[in-house]
Amino acid sequence: MPVQLKQLKIENFKNYAIAELEFSAGFNCFTGLNGAGKTNLLDAIYYLCSGKSYFNSTDSQLIKDTENYFSLRGSFDIGSRIDDVACVLVKGRKKVIKRNDAPYERVIDHYGNFPAIIIAPGDLYLVTGGSEERRKWLDSVISLIDRDYLYQLIRYEKVLEQRNAELKKMSAEKSENRHLLDIYDKMMDPLATSIYQRRIAFMADFMPVFTHYYSEIAGEGENPGFQYLSYLHSSPLLDLLDMHFKKDLLLQRTNYGTHKDDLDFTLNGNPLKRFGSQGQQKTFVFALKLAQRQYIAKHKGEKPLLLLDDICERLDEHRIRKLIFIIIAEGEGQVFITDTNEERLRQHLPRGIDAKFFYIANGEVANL
């Protein structure tokens, strides 16, 4: 069953002073010139779904210039009922997220209740960026369907921060008294083991879905793959921390653990980052995101919203047609898509498809 966003009300979010939109259950197309605010609309939807921005790491940057707050309100149809969600941030205060007028005790508890997937031009960082980016993506996918995993990540990061602080203190004091460090090590070990095992299980479940989508977009003749890299493949965390204590103390940080895991992306057995063309890299990322959507739908019983930013500018005609064909062939599922060219977008959508068009100009929205 797909989640559907029925309506959205925006106040003082990025370049929008105020906007109200009602959406189709199928395709919702945002057109307009570059810089008009199309991507900002996608980010508003993503924020309402997840409690955070996809493009900005600092919430205060999302408030419209000269204003002191932003507000996002929307109604979701989840089949059996309508849920109202509100996200409000006032400068100098903690953000508040409410579901049916009831505030969450912790903002993090909102994550995963209304899943949404964005495919954006900057997503190539998954291929070209460092291990942290791929790890964040991996953790975000698993966390959407496994709240316990998310809480374990938070606890692990907190203990890791404490361990690193202790290493810096020991280095400054030229001490090798490991009593407190051993306590942190024993706290981290079961958390790391659980995180590691959950990632292993994810890879086994996810890989067939991913390879299916890559083949659907690229056709036959290419063999994509990715491998989960972890120091825990060789030894338990406690052993790793003990063996590399001297190195950790010297560098004043923890160099081994699940916070150093990575994903190795390949194509035909070669590193994708070095040998893949830009088209192949984009196809790889699109396949990851489509597989992510299907994986979440399988495990949650709800198909996430799909948000597509400027795909017509970034892909060739063949890949655009294949991507839209795949999305439509899968049946139900709400899609939000941006493009500078309305006619081009209309040509890519089959006749009779459920689609609603909006024109965006200077932070204002008009129905077409």
Residue frames as qw, qx, qy, qz and C-alpha x, y, z in Angstrom:
[[0.000, 0.888, 0.461, 0.000, 0.00, 0.00, 0.00],
 [0.441, 0.399, -0.031, 0.803, 1.49, 3.40, -0.97],
 [0.223, -0.603, -0.376, 0.668, 1.71, 6.38, 1.36],
 [0.269, 0.638, 0.414, 0.591, 0.12, 9.47, -0.19],
 [0.178, -0.312, -0.252, 0.899, 0.66, 13.10, 0.69],
 [0.195, 0.719, 0.661, 0.090, -2.72, 14.73, 0.09],
 [0.099, 0.938, 0.126, 0.306, -1.86, 18.35, 0.81],
 [0.652, -0.117, -0.208, 0.720, 0.99, 20.55, 1.99],
 [0.062, -0.973, -0.150, -0.166, 1.09, 23.99, 3.60],
 [0.691, 0.075, -0.153, 0.703, 4.38, 25.87, 3.78],
 [0.141, -0.983, -0.089, -0.077, 5.28, 28.98, 5.76],
 [0.119, -0.914, 0.388, -0.008, 8.68, 30.69, 5.60],
 [0.856, -0.177, 0.433, 0.219, 10.56, 27.65, 4.31],
 [0.568, 0.013, 0.433, 0.699, 13.58, 28.57, 2.17],
 [0.046, -0.002, 0.261, 0.964, 12.25, 30.93, -0.56],
 [0.276, -0.512, -0.704, -0.407, 8.55, 30.32, 0.22],
 [0.204, -0.245, 0.340, -0.885, 6.66, 32.84, 2.33],
 [0.592, 0.111, 0.619, -0.504, 3.46, 30.83, 2.12],
 [0.402, 0.220, -0.698, -0.551, 2.21, 28.12, -0.23],
 [0.657, 0.027, 0.618, -0.431, -0.61, 25.59, -0.20],
 [0.352, 0.313, -0.740, -0.480, -0.73, 22.60, -2.53],
 [0.818, 0.020, 0.440, -0.370, -3.06, 19.66, -3.08],
 [0.043, -0.469, 0.814, 0.340, -1.52, 16.65, -4.77],
 [0.810, 0.188, -0.372, -0.413, -2.45, 13.87, -7.14],
 [0.858, -0.330, 0.383, -0.087, -2.09, 10.27, -6.01],
 [0.888, 0.338, 0.142, 0.277, 0.08, 9.67, -9.10],
 [0.597, 0.161, 0.039, 0.785, 2.61, 12.09, -10.61],
 [0.119, -0.946, -0.208, 0.217, 3.04, 15.63, -9.33],
 [0.676, 0.319, 0.162, 0.644, 5.18, 17.73, -11.64],
 [0.222, -0.860, -0.092, 0.451, 6.87, 20.96, -10.57],
 [0.624, 0.442, 0.269, 0.585, 8.02, 23.09, -13.52],
 [0.094, -0.990, -0.048, 0.090, 9.64, 26.50, -13.74],
 [0.448, 0.773, -0.359, 0.270, 12.98, 28.21, -14.29],
 [0.704, 0.000, -0.497, 0.508, 16.14, 27.31, -12.43],
 [0.201, 0.079, -0.404, 0.889, 16.19, 28.94, -9.02],
 [0.418, -0.417, -0.296, -0.751, 12.41, 29.29, -8.82],
 [0.446, -0.348, 0.572, -0.595, 12.09, 26.91, -5.87],
 [0.840, 0.068, -0.403, -0.358, 11.23, 23.52, -7.40],
 [0.598, 0.147, -0.717, 0.326, 13.89, 21.64, -5.44],
 [0.115, -0.224, 0.526, -0.812, 12.88, 23.51, -2.29],
 [0.753, -0.109, -0.044, -0.648, 9.39, 22.03, -2.64],
 [0.828, 0.083, -0.555, 0.006, 10.85, 18.54, -2.80],
 [0.338, 0.221, -0.658, 0.635, 12.91, 19.32, 0.29],
 [0.439, -0.235, 0.278, -0.821, 9.82, 20.57, 2.14],
 [0.883, -0.053, -0.257, -0.388, 8.08, 17.26, 1.38],
 [0.710, 0.173, -0.614, 0.298, 11.14, 15.27, 2.45],
 [0.034, 0.300, -0.548, 0.780, 11.41, 17.27, 5.66],
 [0.670, -0.210, 0.099, -0.705, 7.77, 16.67, 6.50],
 [0.915, 0.034, -0.369, -0.163, 8.32, 12.94, 5.96],
 [0.789, 0.105, -0.456, 0.398, 11.64, 12.52, 7.76],
 [0.503, -0.831, -0.158, 0.177, 12.04, 15.45, 10.14],
 [0.450, -0.564, 0.308, 0.620, 15.17, 16.73, 8.42],
 [0.450, 0.770, -0.186, -0.412, 16.30, 18.37, 5.20],
 [0.930, 0.200, 0.212, 0.226, 17.84, 16.35, 2.40],
 [0.577, 0.642, 0.008, 0.505, 20.01, 19.25, 1.21],
 [0.024, -0.748, 0.299, -0.592, 20.85, 21.32, 4.32],
 [0.595, -0.083, -0.714, 0.359, 22.49, 19.99, 7.45],
 [0.117, -0.129, -0.467, 0.867, 21.54, 23.04, 9.57],
 [0.044, 0.651, 0.758, -0.003, 17.84, 23.58, 10.24],
 [0.073, -0.747, -0.206, 0.628, 18.19, 27.31, 10.84],
 [0.127, -0.270, 0.532, 0.792, 19.33, 27.73, 7.22],
 [0.079, 0.397, 0.855, 0.324, 15.88, 26.63, 6.09],
 [0.002, 0.749, 0.491, -0.446, 14.08, 29.65, 7.56],
 [0.406, 0.743, 0.317, 0.428, 13.22, 32.30, 4.99],
 [0.386, 0.180, -0.154, 0.891, 15.31, 35.46, 5.13],
 [0.165, -0.345, 0.120, -0.916, 14.09, 38.07, 7.66],
 [0.757, -0.390, -0.264, -0.452, 11.73, 35.55, 9.33],
 [0.200, -0.530, 0.717, -0.406, 12.24, 33.75, 12.64],
 [0.614, -0.024, 0.744, -0.263, 10.43, 30.47, 12.03],
 [0.396, 0.156, -0.668, -0.611, 9.25, 27.99, 9.42],
 [0.615, 0.053, 0.618, -0.487, 6.26, 25.69, 9.45],
 [0.325, 0.148, -0.795, -0.489, 5.39, 22.65, 7.33],
 [0.564, 0.076, 0.616, -0.545, 2.00, 20.96, 7.62],
 [0.394, 0.209, -0.712, -0.542, 0.65, 18.07, 5.61],
 [0.790, -0.034, 0.373, -0.485, -1.96, 15.33, 5.51],
 [0.096, 0.336, -0.907, -0.235, -0.97, 11.76, 4.65],
 [0.872, 0.030, -0.029, -0.487, -3.34, 9.08, 3.42],
 [0.063, -0.435, 0.898, -0.034, -1.99, 5.74, 4.63],
 [0.343, -0.076, -0.880, -0.320, -4.99, 3.67, 3.56],
 [0.367, -0.478, -0.787, 0.129, -6.83, 3.11, 6.80],
 [0.239, -0.843, -0.344, 0.339, -6.72, 6.72, 8.02],
 [0.348, 0.799, -0.023, 0.489, -5.50, 10.25, 7.41],
 [0.658, -0.469, -0.217, 0.548, -2.55, 11.41, 9.52],
 [0.144, 0.962, 0.010, 0.233, -1.73, 15.10, 9.94],
 [0.765, -0.173, -0.108, 0.610, 1.92, 16.01, 10.43],
 [0.040, 0.986, 0.008, 0.162, 3.36, 19.38, 11.46],
 [0.746, -0.067, -0.122, 0.651, 7.01, 20.43, 11.65],
 [0.045, -0.972, -0.091, -0.212, 7.77, 23.80, 13.24],
 [0.700, -0.091, -0.188, 0.683, 11.12, 25.42, 13.95],
 [0.099, -0.985, -0.086, -0.115, 11.48, 28.76, 15.75],
 [0.480, 0.592, -0.407, 0.504, 14.93, 30.35, 15.92],
 [0.083, -0.503, 0.590, -0.626, 16.59, 29.65, 19.23],
 [0.731, -0.168, 0.435, -0.498, 14.25, 26.78, 20.09],
 [0.315, -0.111, 0.929, 0.159, 14.14, 23.06, 19.46],
 [0.408, 0.026, -0.550, -0.728, 12.09, 21.97, 16.50],
 [0.526, 0.070, 0.661, -0.530, 8.74, 20.37, 17.21],
 [0.323, 0.055, -0.776, -0.539, 7.17, 17.59, 15.14],
 [0.529, 0.057, 0.559, -0.636, 3.58, 16.58, 15.78],
 [0.186, -0.080, -0.888, -0.414, 1.54, 13.69, 14.45],
 [0.371, -0.590, -0.643, -0.318, -2.20, 14.28, 14.78],
 [0.256, -0.825, 0.045, -0.502, -1.48, 17.18, 17.17],
 [0.839, -0.534, 0.065, 0.087, 0.57, 14.92, 19.50],
 [0.190, 0.847, -0.495, 0.028, 4.26, 15.98, 19.69],
 [0.876, 0.120, -0.420, 0.205, 6.93, 13.30, 19.56],
 [0.657, -0.728, 0.059, 0.186, 8.96, 12.99, 22.74],
 [0.461, -0.450, 0.489, 0.588, 12.03, 12.66, 20.51],
 [0.455, 0.645, -0.220, -0.573, 12.20, 14.06, 16.99],
 [0.058, 0.376, -0.887, -0.260, 14.07, 10.94, 15.89],
 [0.405, 0.191, 0.855, -0.262, 10.93, 8.89, 16.59],
 [0.556, 0.620, 0.108, -0.543, 9.31, 10.45, 13.51],
 [0.174, 0.555, -0.702, -0.411, 11.90, 8.96, 11.18],
 [0.004, 0.055, -0.985, -0.166, 10.55, 6.04, 9.16],
 [0.351, 0.410, 0.689, -0.484, 6.85, 6.66, 9.78],
 [0.562, 0.755, 0.206, -0.267, 6.33, 8.32, 6.38],
 [0.638, -0.252, 0.472, 0.553, 9.20, 7.08, 4.18],
 [0.482, 0.856, 0.031, -0.185, 10.33, 9.12, 1.19],
 [0.750, -0.095, 0.365, 0.543, 13.16, 8.59, -1.31],
 [0.230, 0.896, -0.099, -0.367, 14.89, 11.43, -3.17],
 [0.768, 0.155, 0.333, 0.524, 16.90, 11.02, -6.35],
 [0.041, 0.973, 0.006, -0.228, 18.88, 14.21, -6.93],
 [0.617, 0.717, -0.266, 0.188, 21.88, 15.31, -9.05],
 [0.110, -0.749, 0.571, -0.316, 24.14, 15.47, -6.03],
 [0.915, -0.243, 0.249, -0.203, 23.57, 11.78, -5.28],
 [0.784, 0.491, -0.336, 0.178, 26.65, 10.93, -7.33],
 [0.146, -0.704, 0.576, -0.390, 28.54, 11.57, -4.09],
 [0.902, -0.220, 0.303, -0.217, 27.56, 7.99, -3.19],
 [0.915, 0.316, 0.024, 0.252, 30.01, 6.89, -5.87],
 [0.492, 0.647, -0.190, 0.550, 32.57, 9.69, -5.88],
 [0.336, -0.788, 0.242, -0.455, 32.55, 10.63, -2.18],
 [0.078, 0.441, -0.826, 0.342, 34.15, 9.03, 0.85],
 [0.322, -0.152, -0.932, 0.069, 33.10, 6.09, 2.98],
 [0.099, 0.235, 0.569, -0.782, 31.06, 8.28, 5.36],
 [0.472, 0.207, -0.179, -0.838, 28.59, 9.12, 2.60],
 [0.569, 0.032, -0.755, -0.325, 28.00, 5.48, 1.67],
 [0.237, -0.134, -0.849, 0.452, 27.73, 4.51, 5.34],
 [0.266, 0.202, 0.312, -0.889, 25.11, 7.22, 5.91],
 [0.587, 0.129, -0.428, -0.675, 23.09, 5.92, 2.98],
 [0.483, -0.016, -0.875, 0.017, 23.34, 2.33, 4.24],
 [0.093, -0.181, -0.726, 0.657, 22.28, 3.34, 7.74],
 [0.377, 0.161, 0.065, -0.910, 19.40, 5.49, 6.46],
 [0.596, 0.030, -0.627, -0.501, 17.91, 2.58, 4.51],
 [0.456, -0.139, -0.853, 0.214, 18.09, 0.11, 7.39],
 [0.014, -0.141, -0.529, 0.836, 16.88, 2.70, 9.92],
 [0.448, -0.011, -0.225, -0.865, 13.72, 3.36, 7.90],
 [0.764, -0.141, -0.510, -0.370, 12.54, -0.18, 8.59],
 [0.753, -0.226, -0.531, 0.315, 14.35, -0.99, 11.86],
 [0.237, -0.892, 0.035, -0.383, 13.96, 1.55, 14.68],
 [0.821, -0.535, 0.114, 0.163, 16.12, -0.54, 17.05],
 [0.761, 0.223, 0.127, 0.596, 18.99, -0.32, 14.58],
 [0.136, 0.792, 0.050, 0.593, 18.70, 3.46, 14.57],
 [0.556, -0.801, 0.090, -0.203, 18.81, 3.60, 18.36],
 [0.896, -0.236, 0.130, 0.353, 21.85, 1.29, 18.39],
 [0.561, 0.517, 0.079, 0.642, 23.65, 3.61, 15.98],
 [0.164, -0.859, 0.027, -0.484, 22.94, 6.58, 18.23],
 [0.764, -0.631, 0.138, -0.004, 24.20, 4.75, 21.32],
 [0.866, 0.074, 0.120, 0.479, 27.30, 3.51, 19.48],
 [0.363, 0.679, 0.025, 0.638, 28.17, 7.04, 18.29],
 [0.408, -0.848, 0.072, -0.331, 27.76, 8.40, 21.82],
 [0.854, -0.444, 0.190, 0.193, 30.11, 5.81, 23.34],
 [0.744, 0.352, 0.129, 0.554, 32.55, 6.31, 20.45],
 [0.078, 0.846, -0.029, 0.526, 32.61, 10.04, 21.19],
 [0.629, -0.743, 0.181, -0.141, 33.34, 9.31, 24.85],
 [0.915, -0.112, 0.181, 0.343, 36.10, 6.84, 23.94],
 [0.559, 0.577, 0.059, 0.592, 37.75, 9.35, 21.62],
 [0.211, -0.882, 0.105, -0.407, 37.61, 12.02, 24.33],
 [0.810, -0.544, 0.212, 0.055, 39.30, 9.60, 26.73],
 [0.841, 0.207, 0.137, 0.481, 42.03, 8.85, 24.19],
 [0.260, 0.775, -0.032, 0.575, 42.75, 12.56, 23.83],
 [0.510, -0.801, 0.167, -0.264, 42.87, 12.94, 27.59],
 [0.917, -0.269, 0.190, 0.226, 45.23, 9.97, 27.96],
 [0.690, 0.461, 0.071, 0.553, 47.48, 11.35, 25.24],
 [0.009, -0.857, 0.092, -0.508, 47.62, 14.78, 26.88],
 [0.627, -0.691, 0.286, -0.218, 48.43, 13.24, 30.25],
 [0.385, 0.525, -0.759, 0.011, 50.87, 10.71, 28.71],
 [0.553, -0.214, 0.679, -0.433, 48.96, 7.96, 30.51],
 [0.441, 0.114, -0.803, -0.385, 48.22, 4.38, 29.49],
 [0.264, 0.084, 0.795, -0.539, 45.74, 3.64, 32.26],
 [0.266, -0.074, -0.706, -0.652, 43.08, 1.81, 30.26],
 [0.099, 0.265, 0.849, -0.446, 40.48, 1.29, 33.00],
 [0.396, 0.536, 0.275, -0.693, 37.91, 3.76, 31.64],
 [0.353, 0.434, -0.587, -0.585, 38.79, 2.89, 28.03],
 [0.073, 0.006, -0.996, -0.042, 38.09, -0.78, 28.72],
 [0.283, 0.432, 0.663, -0.542, 34.64, 0.15, 30.01],
 [0.436, 0.580, -0.119, -0.678, 33.88, 2.00, 26.77],
 [0.210, 0.318, -0.850, -0.365, 35.25, -0.93, 24.75],
 [0.067, 0.177, 0.969, -0.160, 32.89, -3.35, 26.47],
 [0.359, 0.560, 0.405, -0.627, 29.96, -1.00, 25.87],
 [0.362, 0.570, -0.384, -0.629, 30.78, -0.63, 22.17],
 [0.077, -0.226, 0.946, 0.220, 31.36, -4.31, 21.42],
 [0.321, 0.380, 0.857, -0.132, 27.75, -5.63, 21.58],
 [0.353, 0.752, 0.167, -0.531, 26.48, -2.55, 19.75],
 [0.157, 0.595, -0.614, -0.495, 29.05, -2.97, 16.97],
 [0.193, -0.025, 0.974, 0.115, 28.27, -6.69, 16.69],
 [0.376, 0.567, 0.667, -0.304, 24.55, -6.01, 16.32],
 [0.303, 0.779, -0.112, -0.538, 25.11, -3.23, 13.76],
 [0.001, 0.454, -0.803, -0.386, 27.51, -5.42, 11.79],
 [0.273, 0.170, 0.947, 0.007, 25.13, -8.39, 11.72],
 [0.391, 0.689, 0.451, -0.411, 22.23, -6.19, 10.64],
 [0.240, 0.723, -0.371, -0.531, 24.28, -4.78, 7.78],
 [0.124, -0.216, 0.933, 0.259, 25.25, -8.28, 6.67],
 [0.343, 0.428, 0.819, -0.169, 21.58, -9.31, 6.62],
 [0.332, 0.767, 0.110, -0.539, 20.67, -6.18, 4.67],
 [0.082, 0.557, -0.646, -0.515, 23.24, -6.88, 1.97],
 [0.202, 0.043, 0.968, 0.143, 21.95, -10.41, 1.40],
 [0.300, 0.620, 0.673, -0.270, 18.37, -9.14, 1.07],
 [0.188, 0.819, 0.024, -0.542, 19.10, -6.00, -0.93],
 [0.213, -0.432, 0.661, 0.576, 21.58, -7.15, -3.58],
 [0.314, 0.303, 0.845, 0.309, 19.14, -9.13, -5.78],
 [0.179, 0.851, 0.449, -0.207, 16.74, -6.17, -5.82],
 [0.092, -0.793, 0.251, 0.548, 19.50, -3.77, -6.77],
 [0.276, -0.221, 0.767, 0.535, 20.89, -5.93, -9.60],
 [0.320, 0.566, 0.754, 0.086, 17.37, -6.31, -11.01],
 [0.135, 0.919, 0.223, -0.294, 16.88, -2.54, -11.23],
 [0.196, -0.634, 0.480, 0.574, 20.32, -1.93, -12.73],
 [0.321, 0.066, 0.843, 0.428, 19.61, -4.42, -15.48],
 [0.257, 0.738, 0.620, -0.076, 16.18, -2.88, -16.08],
 [0.059, 0.920, -0.006, -0.386, 17.70, 0.57, -16.63],
 [0.108, -0.677, 0.586, 0.432, 20.99, -0.30, -18.36],
 [0.838, 0.373, -0.267, -0.296, 20.01, -3.48, -20.17],
 [0.973, -0.149, 0.089, 0.156, 22.13, -6.60, -20.46],
 [0.707, 0.528, -0.154, 0.445, 25.92, -6.74, -20.72],
 [0.044, 0.644, -0.428, 0.633, 26.89, -4.96, -17.51],
 [0.719, -0.299, -0.610, 0.148, 27.59, -6.65, -14.20],
 [0.144, -0.716, 0.242, -0.639, 27.14, -4.26, -11.25],
 [0.753, -0.325, -0.542, 0.180, 27.98, -5.17, -7.69],
 [0.070, -0.741, 0.362, -0.561, 28.92, -3.87, -4.32],
 [0.716, -0.097, -0.630, 0.284, 30.56, -5.42, -1.33],
 [0.500, -0.840, -0.035, -0.207, 30.27, -4.62, 2.35],
 [0.575, 0.395, -0.484, 0.529, 33.70, -3.83, 3.78],
 [0.572, -0.751, 0.053, -0.324, 34.23, -4.11, 7.53],
 [0.106, 0.562, -0.752, 0.328, 37.09, -4.72, 9.93],
 [0.650, -0.207, 0.549, -0.483, 34.69, -6.98, 11.82],
 [0.870, 0.318, -0.300, -0.226, 34.94, -9.50, 8.97],
 [0.583, 0.415, -0.635, 0.291, 38.28, -10.53, 10.48],
 [0.351, -0.039, -0.725, 0.592, 37.91, -10.04, 14.26],
 [0.289, -0.777, -0.557, 0.044, 35.41, -9.05, 16.97],
 [0.066, 0.895, -0.013, 0.440, 35.55, -5.40, 17.94],
 [0.643, -0.747, 0.166, 0.008, 37.03, -6.06, 21.39],
 [0.843, -0.094, 0.270, 0.456, 40.00, -7.83, 19.81],
 [0.477, 0.649, 0.186, 0.563, 40.48, -5.05, 17.26],
 [0.210, -0.926, 0.037, -0.311, 40.44, -2.34, 19.92],
 [0.765, -0.577, 0.232, 0.166, 42.91, -4.25, 22.05],
 [0.806, 0.145, 0.273, 0.504, 45.30, -4.97, 19.15],
 [0.383, 0.578, 0.194, 0.694, 45.33, -1.37, 17.95],
 [0.409, -0.829, -0.302, 0.232, 45.35, 0.47, 21.26],
 [0.508, -0.391, 0.156, 0.752, 48.77, 2.02, 20.59],
 [0.224, 0.301, 0.503, 0.778, 47.66, 3.37, 17.22],
 [0.206, -0.792, -0.523, -0.239, 44.44, 4.77, 18.68],
 [0.491, -0.735, -0.167, 0.437, 46.36, 6.49, 21.47],
 [0.455, -0.156, 0.304, 0.822, 48.88, 7.95, 19.02],
 [0.050, 0.347, 0.525, 0.776, 46.19, 9.30, 16.69],
 [0.144, 0.129, 0.490, -0.850, 43.80, 10.16, 19.57],
 [0.667, 0.161, -0.060, -0.725, 40.83, 8.52, 17.89],
 [0.711, -0.009, 0.689, -0.141, 39.26, 5.08, 17.40],
 [0.200, 0.496, -0.604, -0.590, 40.46, 3.68, 14.08],
 [0.212, -0.015, -0.948, -0.237, 38.58, 0.36, 14.02],
 [0.277, 0.315, 0.708, -0.568, 34.89, -0.39, 14.31],
 [0.368, 0.572, 0.717, 0.151, 31.63, -0.22, 12.39],
 [0.085, 0.910, 0.107, -0.391, 32.04, 3.58, 12.07],
 [0.112, -0.593, 0.592, 0.533, 34.80, 2.77, 9.54],
 [0.602, 0.267, 0.747, 0.093, 32.75, 0.38, 7.38],
 [0.189, 0.479, -0.349, -0.783, 32.36, 1.07, 3.66],
 [0.789, 0.413, 0.429, -0.153, 30.65, -0.16, 0.50],
 [0.269, -0.378, 0.632, 0.621, 32.77, -1.06, -2.53],
 [0.653, 0.598, 0.223, -0.408, 30.87, -0.30, -5.76],
 [0.334, -0.297, 0.736, 0.509, 32.03, -2.15, -8.87],
 [0.713, 0.537, 0.048, -0.448, 31.03, -2.61, -12.49],
 [0.871, 0.412, -0.266, 0.013, 32.21, -5.69, -14.38],
 [0.878, -0.234, -0.188, 0.373, 34.61, -6.30, -11.51],
 [0.456, 0.298, -0.096, 0.833, 36.27, -2.87, -11.73],
 [0.156, -0.451, -0.462, 0.748, 35.94, 0.05, -9.27],
 [0.230, 0.785, 0.553, 0.157, 32.96, 2.12, -10.41],
 [0.182, -0.904, -0.041, 0.385, 34.51, 5.38, -9.20],
 [0.298, -0.552, 0.522, 0.577, 37.57, 4.97, -11.46],
 [0.196, -0.051, 0.828, 0.523, 36.31, 3.02, -14.45],
 [0.239, 0.617, 0.747, -0.063, 32.59, 3.75, -14.72],
 [0.138, 0.392, 0.321, 0.851, 31.36, 6.40, -17.14],
 [0.197, -0.016, 0.337, -0.920, 29.21, 9.19, -15.72],
 [0.667, -0.058, -0.341, -0.660, 26.17, 7.55, -17.30],
 [0.683, -0.072, -0.724, 0.067, 27.02, 4.23, -15.64],
 [0.201, -0.007, -0.614, 0.763, 27.58, 5.93, -12.29],
 [0.422, -0.045, 0.076, -0.902, 24.20, 7.68, -12.56],
 [0.734, -0.067, -0.539, -0.409, 22.52, 4.42, -13.50],
 [0.501, -0.019, -0.768, 0.399, 24.13, 2.75, -10.48],
 [0.051, 0.021, 0.471, -0.880, 22.79, 5.45, -8.15],
 [0.586, -0.032, -0.178, -0.790, 19.31, 5.34, -9.69],
 [0.706, -0.054, -0.693, -0.137, 19.25, 1.57, -9.27],
 [0.292, -0.015, -0.714, 0.636, 20.29, 1.94, -5.62],
 [0.265, 0.026, 0.283, -0.922, 17.47, 4.40, -4.95],
 [0.690, -0.017, -0.370, -0.622, 14.78, 2.40, -6.79],
 [0.631, -0.039, -0.764, 0.128, 15.89, -0.74, -4.98],
 [0.081, 0.019, -0.588, 0.804, 15.77, 1.20, -1.73],
 [0.508, -0.033, 0.009, -0.861, 12.17, 2.14, -2.42],
 [0.772, -0.021, -0.532, -0.346, 11.19, -1.44, -3.23],
 [0.469, 0.058, -0.767, 0.433, 13.10, -2.79, -0.22],
 [0.144, -0.026, 0.469, -0.871, 11.27, -0.44, 2.14],
 [0.655, -0.012, -0.199, -0.728, 7.92, -1.25, 0.54],
 [0.693, 0.022, -0.717, -0.065, 8.58, -4.96, 1.04],
 [0.413, -0.049, -0.727, 0.546, 9.47, -4.64, 4.72],
 [0.112, 0.127, 0.405, -0.898, 7.04, -1.91, 5.78],
 [0.224, 0.524, 0.822, 0.023, 4.12, -2.75, 3.53],
 [0.152, 0.905, 0.222, -0.330, 4.08, 0.90, 2.42],
 [0.669, 0.403, 0.217, 0.585, 5.61, 2.21, -0.80],
 [0.328, -0.531, -0.121, 0.772, 7.62, 5.38, -0.06],
 [0.337, 0.905, 0.097, -0.243, 7.04, 8.67, -1.83],
 [0.732, 0.090, 0.296, 0.607, 9.47, 9.07, -4.72],
 [0.029, 0.938, 0.028, -0.345, 10.98, 12.53, -5.24],
 [0.748, 0.241, 0.325, 0.526, 12.87, 13.07, -8.53],
 [0.095, -0.874, 0.009, 0.477, 14.91, 16.24, -8.92],
 [0.246, 0.790, -0.371, -0.422, 15.91, 17.36, -12.42],
 [0.722, -0.097, 0.661, 0.178, 16.30, 13.87, -13.84],
 [0.663, 0.680, 0.301, 0.085, 15.53, 15.06, -17.38],
 [0.142, 0.943, -0.301, 0.008, 18.53, 17.40, -17.22],
 [0.375, -0.642, 0.669, -0.017, 20.85, 14.70, -15.91],
 [0.638, -0.009, 0.766, 0.078, 19.99, 11.58, -17.92],
 [0.081, 0.160, -0.659, -0.731, 19.88, 10.75, -21.60],
 [0.625, 0.020, -0.176, -0.760, 16.53, 10.12, -23.29],
 [0.661, 0.026, -0.739, -0.127, 16.87, 6.33, -23.14],
 [0.309, -0.055, -0.772, 0.552, 17.49, 6.25, -19.41],
 [0.312, 0.019, 0.256, -0.915, 14.69, 8.74, -18.70],
 [0.699, 0.010, -0.387, -0.601, 12.19, 6.61, -20.62],
 [0.606, -0.001, -0.787, 0.120, 13.37, 3.45, -18.90],
 [0.100, 0.004, -0.642, 0.760, 13.17, 5.04, -15.45],
 [0.476, 0.041, 0.128, -0.869, 9.64, 6.38, -15.93],
 [0.707, 0.041, -0.582, -0.400, 8.54, 3.10, -17.50],
 [0.442, -0.003, -0.825, 0.352, 9.82, 1.19, -14.45],
 [0.119, 0.034, 0.497, -0.859, 8.06, 3.55, -12.03],
 [0.610, 0.074, -0.107, -0.782, 4.76, 3.32, -13.89],
 [0.656, 0.082, -0.720, -0.210, 5.01, -0.45, -14.41],
 [0.231, 0.018, -0.825, 0.515, 5.29, -0.94, -10.64],
 [0.291, -0.633, -0.686, -0.209, 1.78, 0.46, -10.24],
 [0.339, -0.896, -0.257, -0.125, 0.72, 2.44, -7.22],
 [0.641, -0.312, -0.112, 0.693, 3.06, 4.97, -5.69],
 [0.084, 0.974, 0.178, -0.111, 3.10, 8.74, -5.47],
 [0.684, 0.107, 0.156, 0.704, 5.81, 10.58, -7.41],
 [0.011, -0.953, -0.073, 0.292, 7.03, 14.19, -7.27],
 [0.725, 0.156, 0.316, 0.592, 9.23, 15.36, -10.12],
 [0.015, -0.840, 0.011, 0.542, 10.89, 18.64, -11.12],
 [0.613, 0.248, 0.462, 0.591, 11.85, 19.89, -14.57],
 [0.054, -0.450, 0.056, 0.890, 12.51, 23.25, -16.20],
 [0.246, 0.125, -0.596, -0.754, 10.68, 22.16, -19.35],
 [0.612, 0.122, 0.495, -0.604, 6.97, 21.41, -18.94],
 [0.769, 0.424, -0.213, -0.429, 6.49, 20.09, -22.47],
 [0.376, 0.432, -0.818, 0.056, 9.44, 17.73, -22.20],
 [0.239, -0.113, 0.831, -0.490, 8.01, 16.31, -19.00],
 [0.709, 0.275, 0.254, -0.598, 4.57, 15.88, -20.52],
 [0.663, 0.474, -0.500, -0.292, 6.11, 14.00, -23.46],
 [0.201, 0.332, -0.897, 0.211, 7.82, 11.54, -21.13],
 [0.393, 0.064, 0.730, -0.555, 4.58, 10.72, -19.28],
 [0.065, 0.237, 0.893, 0.376, 2.16, 8.37, -21.08],
 [0.362, -0.263, -0.241, -0.861, -1.24, 9.70, -22.06],
 [0.714, -0.411, -0.432, -0.367, -3.93, 9.06, -19.50],
 [0.569, -0.058, -0.617, 0.541, -1.51, 8.86, -16.59],
 [0.380, -0.853, -0.357, 0.027, -2.68, 10.43, -13.34],
 [0.557, 0.031, -0.080, 0.826, -0.57, 13.60, -13.28],
 [0.098, -0.947, -0.296, 0.080, -0.91, 17.11, -11.90],
 [0.580, 0.348, -0.005, 0.736, 1.29, 20.02, -13.01],
 [0.306, -0.876, -0.207, 0.312, 2.40, 23.04, -10.99],
 [0.507, 0.648, -0.037, 0.567, 4.29, 26.09, -12.20],
 [0.597, -0.624, -0.200, 0.462, 6.81, 27.58, -9.75],
 [0.386, 0.647, 0.030, 0.657, 8.06, 31.18, -9.98],
 [0.057, 0.517, -0.347, 0.780, 9.88, 33.12, -7.25],
 [0.018, -0.005, -0.829, 0.559, 8.57, 30.94, -4.44],
 [0.566, 0.205, 0.265, -0.754, 4.98, 31.02, -5.62],
 [0.246, 0.046, 0.954, 0.166, 2.96, 28.06, -6.92],
 [0.558, 0.294, -0.046, -0.774, 0.28, 27.99, -9.60],
 [0.677, 0.149, 0.719, -0.046, -1.71, 25.00, -10.88],
 [0.117, 0.329, -0.599, -0.721, -1.45, 24.28, -14.61]]
